[in-house]
Amino acid sequence: MPLGMLPATFSYSQALEAGLSEWHLYRLRDQGLIEPVGRGLYRRHDAEMADIDLIEVAHRAPPATLCLTTALARHDLTDEIPSRIDVALPRGRHRPTTSALVAWHLFDPATFEIGRTELPLDPDTSIGLYSPERSIIDAVRLRHREGPELAYAALRRWLRRRDASPSKLLTMARRFPKAERPLREALEILL
């Protein structure tokens, strides 16, 4: 059966390329061997547990990167439970439609990769995740939209960590002119 040759999450066209007919694909779905993740996207039933919403986002927009409240929550820098998934894309990229509740944020392509790491979701899929420092910088520079409490509470929490390096944070903040001055002032108050 060609189902075993497919990755844990696959698209309709990948299934057809692997030799599954449309009829066979729907039969596998009806038998519970695969489940729909989103329009034209499926996941094998035998795949390990994963966050289906993040899997869908990663497949629909490969450069997608978790940012702002979502990234701060992943780094345990906020107690807020995001009501939506905050995802950054380089400005000029298409924002795909997803079944997951996503807030798309368009960031400057020149700074998009700064502080970006990969978060593995399953053996075949990963999604971008901004580092704690980059997440704090973004919260500071977008505090007019996200609220200043989010940024400064995350900064206070980050400073309590053993691996917190204010100099590293300020070095990265120099690449973001709207964030450097308020971040420097906040650090002067908190340190």
Order of alpha helices (4+ residues) and beta strands (2+ residues): beta-alpha-alpha-beta-beta-alpha-beta-alpha-beta-beta-beta-beta-alpha-alpha-alpha-alpha-alpha
